[in-house]
């Protein structure tokens, strides 16, 4: 949907772009901007400027509380609620697969049932969209247990011709659906749409794939009309209320058979809260927040979307917690185009460095990617579980246009459990369709990121690599395209990205319980020439000591940085990549394979199911791959594929993925 027109990387970088999410989009998105980080005081309480606080379910019954409450129900909602509440008391439930079993007390069960009885008596809506449309600032929509398919929204054709007059050109391309499009035709692409602001008084600035305005601040911004809105389920668990954009009979699995691109969209909806429900089966994104300042997603589940379980794009002051994401074709969790509030920030717009979005206590599993963040700047990913994905985590500076904030920087990944990401999504019969090719068996992948931190995580049982760091050479961003449409730009250096990334305090190849479960190799670095300041230190290996596995190998003297060894001294002048043509040859071969749409495991190890580490099969497989890489070295041209529009902070476009 972001029409992240693709990442085609040249050379070593080429591949990584592929690990970044990019997918075939049903429509072209508008040029997006970062919200003003200050609160909007035209509404009371002020909207944005901070993460909103959730209001209790019981307070929805208080007629003196701020805002109006609209209740949505089905004929059997109260019966469903009673059954769920009884089960939550008698048997308990798990908020996510790795969470502890929770049982509610008898008193809590009685209170929750009483609340649902009163809500049922006040129910006036049977679909969610009409209740959302009728809402205003500070209002609430409480949804009682049931599966909601929104038949009226489904009946709206996708991209109907009467709405074409609201389409235009953006940094994604022509035919973009504008904010006015979403305002006037909310269900053309969305099953449920929360449109937070009125239309602005003026005209939106012009932009195109050749250039865009400064992303700091949303131009032509209208007044709040649905800010500080809370949408929540009234059941005992998030499983009780389901918004389904596709095939209901598939349950929380596939096939998805989507009827709408987006399940629930929150657009410029500052101060938005979503709690205690499940969204599934959207063609693109189950949940999509765009240009929203202040959001809270709590006790939520996102299943089997064609691209993202949750996409929070160009949004600020956000928290996603207590969540589950599974079966998504791109990634379970995706904070893309995030505000540049880190090392590369504009200090006039963001005076203080800060992390702008938090993801915590979530399980993201059985996706193409557990987490992905193209221009995922200054995000904080802490205390989550990423497992059974093809790749666990990827963040990068490659994307298909429309992502402000180049290059990606300042993300923090800490105290997560990143393990067993060996899901072969390419296998015949896979129940998940990959929307972007990524390597099988990788824990965490950084492509072209600066100043990222990977610290204090447990990273184990990823059969190819625990972590990967790959460069994005500047020349790729500035090379002219064959059709002459590339804008001029000047490389800042050989490689101004993939620098100063730090990996420390991690436990590699070992479970939290102390059981050795090795990665294929703990740390892998492409050693791209001139990349500097990257360092790996104070990590623990599978045997419980500081012995880790890496490529290049650890330095002969601990704590030093020596060319052709894994750097441990972050500030040493010798901490500079010197290149590795064999590594680059395999990456370029993979890029060629991806560009051709042929995922050949014999020439690109990304698409080869890795053997279990420590086995004879793994040794043989590694030897074959090394031999293949040696044979490929120097045989594939490193053609430039990408172009940077507008310099630092601008948009990078990569030819091979333009139609993705």
Helices and strands as residue ranges (DSSP letters): H 11-19, E 28-29, G 58-61, E 69-72, H 77-90, H 106-121, H 128-133, E 140-143, E 146-148, H 151-155, G 161-166, E 167-170, E 173-177, H 179-184, E 190-195, E 197-199, E 221-224, E 230-233, G 238-240, E 241-244, G 248-250, E 262-267, E 272-280, E 285-290, E 293-303, E 308-313, E 316-326, E 331-334, E 357-365, E 369-374, E 379-382, E 385-387, E 391-396, E 412-414, E 417-419, E 442-447, E 453-455, E 458-460, E 465-470, H 474-478, E 502-504, E 507-508, E 523-525, E 535-537, E 550-551, H 581-595, G 605-607, H 616-632, E 642-645, E 651-654, G 655-657
